[in-house]
């Protein structure tokens, strides 16, 4: 079985190496946090039967109870959360918010959600994990941490939504909100029909404007924080921003193929993040 560190090293090697400059306790806690996020997102997006997804997510509700009631966790990641994360006084409610986002997308694929549901999903999948990461590394005052988590989390998550819109539609996921689609004159049909609509560019352009502002504000906030401790978040921002720029430069009417950064490209971004 892979360790939580190995999970990150295999899936995001550049991020793994950017974490090596942190203190061991912080590093292990971040490995565990990102492994948990990756695991529950994998459950939510998988093709396993609905009942099986619900069973796994319910099991995680019990696992979080075990961790915070100081009982023996039943899973490898659960034991790592207990060992690596509890020392940082991370609120149980925030782990529950991450799990709640998996429930929104898990039993049935999320499709053209309301703005309220979209914000709840965005919070659990992007904002809360970054807020927890900042609590672990001791980023700044909590108000600044909250703002950075919100700005960077939204910028990264919406970049992924823009990048993966066609692939998501193939698996019946559609994260674009119902009000945005209606405003663009797009009938809310099956996801595959939505991504083929020529008015999709209007939705993508509007989201892109928000992403640009959020990346800009996230950069300003990061520049006020300790460079060494926030290195992993700087790398996440720089890689996400590069993918966003690739899409912007080719035009928002193009949804395929999705932009990909080679291992060499990611290594170059990591080098610049660390040494410049």
KENUBA-198551 format. One record per residue: residue in one letter; x, y, z of N, C-alpha, C, O in turn. Coordinates in steps of 0.001 Angstrom, whole numbers, plus 524288, in hexadecimal, padded with zeros to 5 digits. Atoms other than C-alpha are relative to their C-alpha. Example, Ala and Ser with C-alpha at 12.3 -4.5 7.8 and 13.67 -1.06 7.14 Angstrom:
<rs>
A8037A7FB5A800008300C7EE6C81E7880384804B080000807908049D80299 S7FCCC7FB5A7FFC4835667FBDC81BE47FCFE80442802DA7FEFB8089680383 
</rs>
This chain:
<rs>
X8034D7FB558000080000800008000080371804DF800008073C80525802F2 X7FCF97FB3B8003D8052980D8B7FC6E7FF5980331804F87FB148036D8072A X8005D7FC537FBAF80862816E3807857FD79804FB7FDF77FD08805BE7F93D X802707FB20801C9801BC8242B80750803EF8034B7FCFA80281806007F945 X7FBFB7FD35802E980EA482A06802F4800AA7FDE47FA858014D800DD7F6CB X7FF6F8027C8052280FB7820477F7DC7FB648014E7FC6D7FC05801BC7F7AE X8049F7FE9380311801D8823A27F38B800E8805497FD6A7FFC4805F37F8CB X7FEF77FAD08021F805D4831DC7F1C9804857FFDC7FC2A8044F8025C7F810 X7FB6F80041803708130182E8D7EBD27FE907FD9B7FAB9800A07FF397F6B0 X8019080297804D980C7D825BB7E1B47FC55803607FCC57FCBF803857F7FB X803F17FD04802D78014682ED37DE3C801C7805857FEB2800738078F7FA8C X7FE407FA9A800D0807CD83C327DF9D805AC80089801DE806A8802C580602 X7FA8D800077FE458169F83AAC7E02F8023C8055E801218053F805F6804D4 X7FDEC7FABF7FF118198B8493D7DF267FE25802108054B8012A8046B80834 X802187FE537FAFD810A184C137EAAC802B37FD1980471803E57FF658087E X7FD4D803287FC06816FA841077F254805448026E801638068E80303805FB X7FAC87FDF27FEF28247D846EE7F0C67FFD38057F802378035F8070480516 X800807FACC7FDB281FCC854A87F40C7FE9F7FFC0805CB7FF7E8037E808AF X80141800A77FA7B81B0984F6080101804BB7FE56803368048F7FE8380804 X7FB8C802257FD2B82869849F58047B802B28040F8036B80579802AB80716 X7FD857FBF37FCD982CCA8571B809E17FD27801338050B7FF1D8042B80846 X802F87FF1C7FB3682260856EE81471802057FC868046C804B87F8A88037D X7FED2803637FB94824408517D822047FD247FAD37FF497F8F67FA9B7FCEB X8022880533800F082187843038226C7FA4D7FF8C801AC7F71E7FD427FEE2 X805618006C7FE168152B8444D82A867FC32802B07FC447F7FC800A37FB2C X803547FD38803B380F8984E59821257FF897FCF97FADF7FB517FC8A7F89B X7FFDC802E3804F18139C8465F815527FC797FB3D800377F9677FA4E7FCA2 X80324804BE7FF8380D60839DD81A347FA33801478006C7F6E67FE687FE6D X805827FE747FF83800D98410A81DBE7FDCE8019D7FAB27F957800567F972 X801CE7FE77805337FFF5846FE810177FF6A7FB4F7FC667FBAB7FAFA7F967 X80087804D08030F80292839D8809B97FAC47FD68801387F7EB7FBBF7FDB8 X804C0802AD7FE417F76B83447811B67FB22802E67FE2E7F76F800807FC43 X804747FCD4801AF7EE1B83F7E80ED17FEEB7FF4F7FA337FA737FE6A7F8AB X800C88007D805A67F04B83EB78001C7FE927FA6B7FE767FBA57F9A07FABA X80174805728011F7EF6E82FD8800427FA357FF1D801307F77E7FC6D7FE45 X8058B800707FEA47E23F830C9807177FC9D802857FBCC7F8BD8003F7FA14 X802FF7FD438040E7DD5D83ACF7FD2D7FFD47FCD87FAF77FBBF7FC5A7F877 X7FFAE80316804D07E1F28327A7F1EA7FCA47FB108006F7FA1F7F9787FCA9 X802FA804D87FF3E7DB9B826567F7AC7FA20800F47FF8B7F7767FE377FC9F X805B07FF3F800167CE0082BE67F9FB7FE33802197FAB77F9DC800F17F900 X8015F7FE37805427CE26832DF7ECD77FFDC7FB5E7FC417FC907FB1C7F8C4 X7FFF5804B48033E7D1B5825D87E6A47FB1D7FCC0800B77F9097FA8B7FCFB X804DC802D37FEEF7C62081F7F7ED4B7FB6D802AE7FD3C7F84B800227FAA0 X804627FD15802397BCD582A417E8EA7FFD37FF9C7FA117FB9A7FF3C7F7CC X7FFCA7FFE9805B77C16B82A0B7DABB800397FA8D7FD86800037FA107F8BE X7FF5680546802197C2B881B567D94D7FB027FE0B7FD657F6D38005B7FDEF X8047680272802A37B9D1812B07D1467FDA07FB968033B7FA6E7F89380145 X8022E804297FCB77B6D3809BD7DCBA7FA2F800EE800F27F8638055D80080 X805A27FF6C7FF187A868807307DFDE7FEC08040980435801C1804D4807E0 X801A87FBE57FC647A104811D77E70F7FFF67FE1F805A9801CA800E080927 X8005E8020C7FAA579E8B809407F2FA805697FF558026A806288004180713 X7FAB1800C27FE0C7AD02806387F42280282805338016B805478059780554 X7FDF77FACB7FEBE7B096814957F3A77FDCF801EF80532800AF803DC80889 X8027F7FE347FB2D7A6CE817C67FE47802317FD1D804B28031A7FF72808CD X7FDD6803257FBBB7AC0180CAC806A38057B801EF80185806B98026080625 X7FAB07FE267FEE47BA04811988055C7FFEF8056180297802EB806588063C X800417FAC87FDB27B65981FA9808697FDD67FFCC805887FFA7802AB808F0 X801FB800BC7FAA77AE5281B598143D804507FDE780392804C17FF7480819 X7FBAC8022D7FCEB7BA2081389818C3803C78044D801988060580424805D9 X7FC807FBB07FEB17C21C820038183A7FDA780396804288008D805F58072D X802737FD0E7FBBD7B830826FC820DA8013D7FD66805328026F800048090C X7FEB7802E97FB447BA6981C4D82AD9805CC80065801428074A800B7805D2 X7FA5E7FFA77FF2D7C91581D06828EA801828054180272804D680575805E9 X7FEEB7FAE87FDAC7C93E82B8F82BE77FE3E80028805AD800CF8028E808F6 X801B88006B7FA8A7C163828BE83832804167FD13803378055F7FEAC80791 X7FBFA802FA7FD3D7CB8781E8E83C05804CD8036080124806E98034980576 X7FB4A7FCC87FF747D6B482816839D07FF438041780443802AC804C480796 X800CB7FBBB7FC4B7D0CF83324841B67FE117FE1E8054A7FE54801078091C X801638024C7FAED7CB8F82A2C84C5F8048D7FCED8024D8040F7FA648065C X7FB2F802A37FE4C7D966824C184DA77FF577FA1D8005C801637F791803E3 X80078805A78008C7D5558171C849B4803AF7FE3F7FBA8805D3801807F8D6 X7FC5580205803EA7DD6D80E48840E57FD9A8008F7FA907F98E7FE327F97D X801FD7FF958055C7DB7A8125F8329D8007C7FAC77FD2B803D47F7927FE73 X8003980507802AF7D8568075182937802EA7FFE77FAD0803C17FBB77F89B X7FD737FFC28051C7DF5D80C0981CEE8058C8022280084806EC8049A80468 X7FAA07FE0B7FFFE7ED6F80F1C8196E8001A805F58001C802FF808458032C X800197FA4B8000C7EA4A81D49816287FDCB80215805237FFA18060E80721 X8022B7FE667FAFA7E20781E5682272804177FFE480448804628037A80778 X7FBD4800547FC0F7ED6E819D382AC280407804467FF308062A80660802F3 X7FC447FBD08011D7F63C82397823DB7FDCF805528019B800B3808AB8037E X8026F7FB287FE377EC7D82E8982680800AE80081805EA8021D804A4807E7 X7FF897FFE97FA4F7EC9482ADC834DA805A18011C801AA80693804208054B X7FA797FF797FE887FB6B82A0D8355280250805357FE508052E807A78014C X7FD3E7FB928024F7FF478356B82C8F7FD2A8053A8005F7FFA88095780055 X802F27FB1A800787F45383F6982CD27FDC28020E805237FCF2806C3805B2 X802B07FE567FB4A7EE6683FAE83A688032E803E780333800F4807108060F X7FCB07FC627FD037FA0B84703840247FF47805AD7FE50800CD8094380121 X800A37FAB0801FA7F65D852D2837DF7FAA0802508013F7F941806807FF52 X805107FE0E7FE2A7E8F68546183E1F7FC72801857FB737FA5C805DA7FB45 X803477FF0C804907E17F85345831677FA547FEA6801527F9457FA4D80313 X80573800ED7FE6E7D2C185492833807FD877FB6B7FD117FE317FAD87F857 X802C9804638025E7CAA784862831197FC2A801DE7FBDC7FB6D7FF507F7DA X803ED7FDEF8039A7C077850C882A5C8023E800C77FA897FF738001B7F6AD X7FDA97FEFE8051B7CA05853F881F68800D07FAEA7FCFB800287FAD17F838 X7FFAA8051D802917CC938459281C847FA947FE4B7FE297F9F97FC0B7F9F4 X80557801698016E7BDDD8439581C847FE218030D7FB3A7FB26801007F80F X801747FCE0804917BC4884EAB812A58025D7FDB47FB077FFDF7FDB57F6EA X7FDA080291804887C5D5847D8809867FCEE7FB1C7FE897FC077FA0A7F9EF X80303804C0801037BE2D83B4680B017FAA78014C7FDB37F8B67FE7F7FA4F X8051F7FE68802057B15984264808868003B8013A7FA2F7FC858002C7F750 X7FF7D7FED08058F7B6758470A7FB6A800217FB027FCC27FE447FAEF7F853 X7FFF280507802C37B8D4838DC7F79C7FA777FDCF7FF957F9207FB537FBB0 X80577801B6800447AA9C835DF7FAEC7FD10802EB7FBAE7F99D800B67F929 X8029C7FCF8804207A672840C57F1A1801237FDC87FA997FDDD7FE057F715 X7FE40801C0805247AE0983AA37E6798003F7FA177FF8C801487F8007FB57 X7FEE68058F7FFDE7AE6D82C747EA7E7FB917FC677FE6D7FBC57FA0D7FA3C X8041E803C5801517A1DA824987EADD7FDDB800B77FA7E7FCEE7FCED7F7AE X801967FEC28056079D5682B897DE7A803798046E7FE0E804C0807EF80117 X7FC957FBE8802077A5CB834047D58B7FD7D80565800847F8D58060C7FF7E X801DF7FA9D7FF9C7A4818429A7D8067FF268021C7FA7D802A1801D77F72E X8014F7FE118053A79DAD848C17CC597FD2E8053B800687F907805A1802CC X802527FAC58002679AE0857407CA357FDAF801788054F7F8FA8025E805B4 X8020A7FEE77FACB799BF85A117D8CC7FE0B8059A800897FF52808FC7FD5D X801617FAA67FEA479356865EF7DEB2804EE802BC801EA808D28003080325 X7FB777FD0E7FE1879CA1870BB7E2C18014E7FE7F805A3805E27FE2E80715 X7FF2B801687FA8779AC486CE87F101802D97FAC380074806897FA4180380 X7FD80805207FFE779E6885EAA7EE898058F8005F7FDE2809267FDEF7FFF3 X7FACD7FF46802437A9D5862D57E604803C0802478040C80830800798047F X7FCA87FD8F7FC177AF3586B7A7F0EA8014E7FC3080466805AA7FC2F8066E X7FEFF803F47FBFD7ADBC8607F7FAC2804047FC0A7FE13807887FA7B800F6 X7FC4D803B58024F7B4E28573C7F1A280571802767FF92809597FFF8800DB X7FB0E7FD34800827BF828614B7EEEA802B3800818054E807727FFD7805BC X7FDD07FF567FAC87C1628639F7FD5C802837FAF6801F7806E67FB05803EF X7FE0F804F17FDED7C30585545800DA804757FDAC7FCF2807D67FB177FF31 X7FBF9802718033D7CB968515C7F574804DD803577FF6380910801437FE4F X7FB927FC928012D7D46D85D3F7F45280175803B0804708060780400805E5 X7FED37FBF87FC247D348867BB7FEC6801977FDA280539805937FF2880773 X7FED3802617FAEB7D30685F5480B09805427FD298000C808407FDDD803BE X7FADF802937FFE97DEAD856B3807318048E803D7800468085F802DE80308 X7FBC67FC247FFCE7E717862C6804CE8001A802D380539804468043E80727 X800347FD957FAD57E273868D581177802957FC70804088057B7FE4780765 X7FD7D803B87FC767E68285C86818B5805E47FFDF7FF1C808EB7FF96802D6 X7FA687FFF08013A7F39E85CAD8119E8029C804B98027D806EC8044580492 X7FDCE7FB417FDB17F5E386AA88163B800337FFA4805EF803C5801BF8085E X7FFD0800E37FA5C7F27F866C882422804A87FC928016E807187FD5480581 X7FBA48038D7FEFF7FCB985C0C8233980541802D27FF95808B180224802E0 X7FAF17FD6E800D18079B8649F81DE08006B8052F802DD8049A8078E802F5 X7FFD57FB117FD2D803DD8708D825EE800A88049B7FC6780423807D47FD32 X7FF627FC1580418801D88797481A4A800338059E801F1804278084280137 X800387FA867FE707FDA58866D8203E7FB8380080803EA7F9D87FC9B80630 X804A47FF587FCCC7F28B88C5F828287FB777FD147FD797FB407FC957F8B2 X80422803498020B7E6418843B826C77FCB4802BC7FBE77FAE28003D7F838 X8031C7FD2F803E87DF0B88EE781F5A802B67FFF07FAAF8002B7FF547F6A5 X7FD088003A804E27E9F688F408152C800027FA717FDD27FF9C7F9AB7F917 X8003580579801B27EA3988056814C97FAC97FED77FD5E7FA9A7FC597F943 X80533800F48022D7DB988800E812607FF75802627FA8F7FD4A7FFF87F703 X8006A7FD5B805097DCA2889D58074D803467FD487FBDB801897FC9C7F76D X7FCA8802BF803BF7E808882CB800DB7FD8D7FACF7FE6B7FD737F97B7F9CC X80271805108012E7E12D8759C801E87FB6B800B87FC4C7FAA57FD977F8BA X804847FEFB8035C7D50A87B757FBAE801BE8016B7FA7E7FFCA7FF3A7F6AF X7FE4D7FE2C805227DC2E882627F09A802C97FBBA7FCF4801777FAAB7F873 X7FCF6803F8802BC7E5D8877B47ED447FCC87FB187FF0E7FD207F8B77FAE3 X80341804A6800A17DC4386CA47EF877FC3B800837FB767FBA87FCE17F85E X803BB7FF27804427D232872737E64C802D1800457FABF801027FE0D7F6E2 X7FD1D7FF82804ED7DC61875F77DC00801A07FAA77FDEF801077F9857F94C X7FE338052D801A27E1DC8682F7DBC37FB707FC927FE677FBA17F9FD7FA5A X8045880382801127D4D1861347DC467FD2D801747FAF77FBC07FE057F7EA X802AD7FE66804C97CE80869567D18E8037F7FF157FB43801917FDE17F707 X7FC5E801618043A7DABE867977C9477FF587FA4A7FE847FF407F8FA7F9E4 X800D380594801157D8CE858E27CA9B7FACD7FF167FD447FA6F7FBD27F9C1 X8051D80096802787CA7185A4A7C7058004A801A17FA427FE227FEFD7F6DE X7FF557FE39805627CE0C862037BAD3803437FC237FCDC8021B7FB137F850 X7FC718039A802A87D8E38587B7B7727FD677FACA7FEBF7FE377F8997FA8B X801FC8055D8005F7D12D84BF07B97D7FA5A7FFAE7FE2D7F7FB7FB837FE85 X8059C7FFE8801087C3B484FFD7B4B57FE457FBA17FC5B7FA1A7F95E7FD2A X8018B80422803AE7C37F8463F7A96F8007C7FA9C802787FCF27F765801F9 X7FF488050B7FD667C90A83ACB7B1267FBE77FF2D804397F9DE7FADE804D9 X804008006D7FBEC7BFBA83DB57BC5F7FABA7FE897FD997F7DC7FB507FFB9 X805068010C8028A7B43283D9A7B2FD7FF8C7FA4B7FE4F7FB4D7F80B7FE75 X8001480586801857B801830107AE307FE687FC808048D7FC427F843803CB X80160803017FB4F7B62282B6B7BC327FB2B80241802AD7FA2C8013E80745 X805077FDD47FE447A948832F17BD9F8007980429804397FCAD8053E806F6 X7FF497FBAF7FC537AF1583DC67C6177FFAE805297FD0B801B7805A27F8B6 X800507FAC5802457ABDD84C0D7C33B7FFEA803E38048A7FBF28048D8072B X7FF687FC9E7FB6E7B0DC855E37CD337FE61805A67FEF97FE25808C1802A3 X801C87FAC4801447AC568622C7C6077FA86800BE8023C7F7327FD4C801CF X804F27FF457FD337A1078682B7CD707FB6C800E57FC427FC11802CC7F7E4 X804C17FF958032F793218680E7C8607FEF8805A57FE627FD668069A7F9F1 X8011D7FA9080148791D7876EC7C900803AA802157FBD1802068052C7F885 X7FC507FE49803FB79E32879107C0E67FE9A7FDBB7FAAD7FEFF800677F6B2 X8018380277804F2799AC86F797B6917FB21802967FDBE7FADD803A07F90E X804CF7FD73801C478C2A875A47B5E08011F805757FDEC7FF04807077F9E5 X7FEA17FAB5801A1791F7883437B4EC8029F7FFFF7FAA0801FB803A97F794 X7FD52800718051079A3D87EA37A95C7FC767FDCA7FBC07FE237FD1A7F74C X803A680209803DC78E2A879487A2A0800BF7FA387FEDD7FF767F85E7FA9E X7FF1180595800AF791F386B0E7A4A77FBDF7FCF0802FA7FB5A7FD94807B7 X803C4803647FD66787218614F7A78B802F27FC168035A806DC7F9DA801AC X7FD6C803A27FC7B78AC0858F67B3227FE5E7FA787FE837FA5F7F87580045 X801168053F801E478B3884BD67AC80804067FC478025D806307FD5780686 X7FBDD803907FE5279458840447ADEC80545802C27FF6C805EE805ED7FBDD X7FAEB7FD5F800357A272844817B08E802907FFED7FAA6804F1803CC7F913 X7FD618004B805137A73383FCE7A34B7FDAF803DC7FC178007B805E67F8C1 X802657FC368037B79D708487479C4B80197805968017680251808EB7FE12 X7FE807FAC97FE337A10D854347A49E805628017B7FDFB80623805DB7FC22 X7FAA57FEA28019C7AF93853757A14E8007D800837FA148046B8027A7F820 X7FFEE7FF5C805B27AC29852D9792D67FD3C805047FE477FD44806577F9A7 X802DD7FB3D8014F7A42885F6779381803D7804727FEE8807808054F801E7 X7FC517FBE68017F7AAD486ABD78CA28001880493803D6803D880796803E6 X8002E7FBCC7FC257A6AB87412797858031A7FEBD804F180371801F280882 X7FCDD801727FB6E7AF2286CBB7A13580482803D4800CC80631804B880536 X7FBB27FC417FFA07B9DC8768679E2E7FE928049A8038E801FB806BC80632 X801A97FB9F7FCBE7B1D78810C7A51A800A67FEC2805C88025180210808DB X7FF6C801B37FA917B1BB879547B1BF805C47FFA18016E8075B8015A805A1 X7FA6B800A47FEFD7C02B876187B0BB802C58054B8006D80634805F7803BA X7FDA27FAD07FFB47C3D78844C7AE277FEB3802B58053180204805438078F X801977FD847FB207BC1A888E07B9E6802E37FDA2804AB804AC8007280823 X7FD188028F7FBC37C25287EDC7C2DA805BE801827FFDA8083180238803EE X7FA767FEA58008F7CFBD882367BD778012D80555802598055F8061980491 X7FF377FAD27FDB57CE1C890667C1AB8008A7FFA9805E6803CB8025680837 X7FFAE800BA7FA587CBC288C057CFA98051D7FD5B80187807827FEBF80576 X7FB2D802D47FED57D759882BF7CF3F804B4803A17FFD2808178035E80339 X7FBA07FC528006E7E0AA88D6A7CABB8006580375804D8804A880446806EB X8000E7FCB07FB537DCA08962E7D605801C27FCF4804CE804B77FEF380808 X7FE9D803227FB6F7DDEB88B1D7DFDA805C97FE8B80006808427FEA580426 X7FA638011D800407EB81887317DB1D8032C804DF8017F807098047F80456 X7FD3A7FB217FECF7EFCF895707DBE37FFE98011A805D9803F48025480826 X800787FEFC7FA647EAB5897227E9BD802DB7FBEC803398052E7FD2D8073E X7FD27804267FD3A7F041889F77EDF7805DA801157FFE28088F80050803C9 X7FA787FEBC8006F7FD9688E197E8EB8019980453803B5805B88040A8062C X7FEDD7FBAD7FC6D7FD1889ABA7F099800237FE25805AA803867FFC2808AB X80028801FD7FAA17F96E893887FD13804B77FC8D8011B8070B7FCEC8054C X7FB7F803697FF4080417889517FB3780509803218009B80882801918038B X7FB4B7FCCA7FFAF80E43894047F968800C780274805608050F80437806AD X7FF987FDE07FAB580B48898B28072E8015E7FBCA80400802437FCF780893 X7FF23804597FC6F80DAD88B4380D04805787FDB97FF56808227FED07FB7B X7FADF8026B8001B819E68837180FFA800927FC877FB357FD647F9077FA53 X7FF5A802C7804EF81F2E87E2B803268010A7FA31800D87FEFD7F6EF7FDF6 X7FE82805777FF33824D487193808AC7FB557FCAD8019A7FA737F87D7FF68 X804558032F7FE0B818DA86CEB810087FB777FFAE7FC1E7F8AD7FBC47FBF0 X8045A80005803C180F3E870B28054D801997FDE77FAA77FE977FE457F6EB X7FE13801ED805078178986A727FA857FC317FC3E7FD4A7FB557FCCE7F897 X803A980386802AF80DBB85F547F7E87FB5B802DE7FD9A7F99A801807F956 X804757FD1B802138029E869157F62C801A1803737FB6E7FE9B804427F7C8 X7FDFD7FCEE8046880B06871A07ED66800697FC927FB1A7FF1F7FE3F7F6C8 X7FF8F8038C8047580DAF865DA7E4D27FAA27FEAD7FDC97F9E37FEB77F909 X805538011F801BA7FF3D8623B7E4537FDE4804987FCC97FB85803D77F8AB X801C47FB52802DA7FC42870377E02E802B6800617FAB7800218013B7F6C0 X7FD187FF37804D980703870C37D5EE7FEA67FBF77FBD57FE587FD447F737 X8018380403803C380358863DC7CF957FA76800EE7FE0B7F973800947F95B X805607FEED801947F4D48670E7CFA07FFAA804BF7FC777FCC5804BA7F8A0 X800177FB3B8031E7F75E874AA7CA40802357FF0D7FA908005A801507F6BF X7FDCC8013F805247FFBF86F1E7BF4F7FC037FD217FC9D7FB907FE447F7F6 X80404802BE802F87F4DE865D47BB317FBB4803BE7FE4C7F9AF8035E7F9F3 X803F27FC108014F7EB438711A7BBA1801D3803537FB6B7FED0804587F7CF X7FDE27FCC5804347F415879577B2F78000E7FD177FACA7FF1A7FF6E7F6B2 X7FFFF8031A804CA7F54086E3C7A9197FA90800047FD817FA0E8007B7F8BF X805547FFF3802107E67786DCC7A7C47FE7C805647FE067FC07805E27F9EB X801497FAA78018A7E51C87C8A7A7238028C8015F7FACA8001D803C07F765 X7FD187FE93804B87EF7187DD179CA37FDE67FD6B7FB0B7FE4F7FFA17F6CB X80200802A0804B67E91E873F9793807FA4B801597FEF37F850800597FAAF X805677FE5E800C67DB4E879447959D7FC257FCA8803027FCB87F7E480343 X803B2802D37FCA87CFC1875A079E487FBF17FCEA7FCE87F8B77FA2B7FF2E X8037880333803327C86586FCA792D5802307FA807FF367FF727F70E7FD47 X7FD7880516800BE7D20186462792C77FFFF7FD0D80535802207FEEA80918 X8004F803097FB207CF4D859D379CE0803127FAE67FFBD803827F8198039F X7FD2E804F4800927D74C84E977977780463800A87FC02803B3803527F811 X7FEB58030F7FB687E188849BD799178011080395804B0802568082B80405 X7FF077FCC37FB737E30984E757A6FA805DE800E68009D808FD7FD7D7FF47 X7FA737FEC47FF827EFF5855177AA10802B17FC73803F4800A27FB618082A X7FD03803627FC877FA3684C647B00C805878021680088807E8803C77FCB6 X7FA9C7FE857FF048072484FD47B64B803447FB0B800658020B7F7858036F X7FC86804897FFB9812008461A7B3E5802EE800028052B802F8803E7807FC X7FCDA8005F7FB4181A84841587BF0380460804107FFE6805BF8064C803EE X7FBD67FC16800888253A84A427B9BB7FDE2805738011E8005F80888803D7 X802687FAE07FF0E81C10856037B9AB7FEFE800D0805D28000980501807EF X801167FF8E7FA71817EF853397C79C80502800AA803238052180393806F6 X7FAFA7FF807FD4F82613851B17CBD180220805907FF7180457807B680322 X7FE317FAA6800D98295485EEB7C5CA7FCFC803DA803767FF3B80772805BC X803397FC9C7FCB181DF8865507CCE3801967FF5E805B7801E2803318089E X7FE53801007FAA68223E85ED47D98C80536802B18011E805F5804F78054A X7FAD87FD8B7FF5783034863B27D7917FF67805EC800CA801C18083080451 X800CE7FA667FF8F82BA4871A67D57A7FD4980168805227FE778056780789 X802CB7FF107FB218227E870A67E11B803BC7FFEF804A98034F8032780835 X7FC73800B27FB9482D6586C3A7EA22804628041380004805B5806368041D X7FB247FD0480024838E0874587E5697FF6E805AA7FE248033F808967FE35 X8009F7FA91801BD83308881067E02D7FBE4802DD803267FAE48077880230 
</rs>
